[in-house]
Amino acid sequence: RVCASDDCRNRVAPLFAWRWRRHTLGFVDWSLPPERVDPFLDACRLERDPLADAAVAELLRSGAMKGGGAGGLVAALEKSNGPAAKALLDFSFSPPSWVDFSRMKAGTQLGLRTPVQSALALILGSLIESYGAALGAKVLIRSGALTRQVIQRLHDTTTFVLEIAASRGPTPGTYAHRHIIRTRLIHAFVRHGMDRRGDWNPAWGQPVNQEDLAWTLLVFCHVYLRSMGRLGFALTVEEEDSIHHIYRWVGHLMGLKPELLSINRPDEIAQYAHIRRRQLHPDDDSRTLASALVNGLAMRRPFFLPAGAIATLARHVVGAELADGLALKASMPWGTVTTAVPLLSRAQRQVERVGFTQMPIELLGERVARLVYRRGFDSSV
């Protein structure tokens, strides 16, 4: 039966569109109110990553990891003849139909052209905000990440992002693709380690659970994009869409449920609002992590900024409310740093409007990024 009235069509069309999307794609409608979304996210806190957990358990039983360390994870996986290892590799080398590597090019090029702004957005935006999720911080505290080994962990994280950008799209078989698989396996090892501890509270959910993985993806994508804007680098719609598509693919490779992979930027922003509402409640563990990061970076290369300047810039990037929750205090003498970076960003955008400048900036930016991310975060210095 056809409904001819405008009022009827306005009521029925959105309902039909959502039912079609849910039926065909299996995604959550993040525009729903909290009481409709929270039961799903509560269930996600109890879900792990069965594929990676099974592969790691298989590697441990076979003894393939003896003396290999984290660096040998993917090699051990590839050498294994076990069914769980094969299943994980088959999954990782089989992109779903929605993946379009050509859409990733603009986002990767942006990251390479902005090594300074991207490093600041990643460290003082994405990482700082990730610590504000109190339940997710429990794993970081108990694994020693970014408390005992601040610079080494920063080196690993920034290299992860750099290799994704340098790949111009992490297609299967590239170094960036292997790096993502390695990170997924490390998460499985962390869960294995947490299971062996006696101080894990079941009320926190499973360690490195599906909601925490979704939050991590959001801080690397949405929070990064927002932080770039606060640092004065206005992104185009194409660049935002490209970066979102990159991290949707990364999230798939990292073992997120399809329902947690937002289909576009508006969907991602709505998802972020729900998980932020639920999880962004800093506690003492959150403040410990934030303090370790600020003090670990103080007067070190590549920025050579004192702790006061780093905290001031972090407040500007994440906002005063979260900064207060993380006990990041502004230092008035260093207030000018919050205007200097946006000036640099706007000047760069002006230069990029001149024809044939983006490619040289991209090539130079990649060289600078490798210097900053690899040598700048050298834990031996």
Secondary structure, 3 states (H helix, E strand, C coil): CCCCCHHHHHHHHHHHHHHHHHHHHCCCCCCCCHHHHHHHHHHHCCCCCHHHHHHHHHHHHHCCCCCCCHHHHHHHHHHCCCHHHHHHHHHHCCCCCCCCHHHHHHHHHHHHHCHHHHHHHHHHHHHHHHHCEHHHHHHHHHHCCCCCCHHHHHHHHHHHHHHHHHCCCCCCCCHHHHHHHHHHHHHHHHHHHHHCCCCCCHHHCCCCCHHHHHHHHHHHHHHHHHHHHHCCCCCCHHHHHHHHHHHHHHHHHCCCCHHHCCCCHHHHHHHHHHHHHHHECCCHHHHHHHHHHHHHHCCCCCCCCCHHHHHHHHHHHHCHHHHHHCCCCCCHHHCCHHHHHHHHHHHHHHHHCCCCCHHHHHHHHHHHHHHHHHHCCCCCC
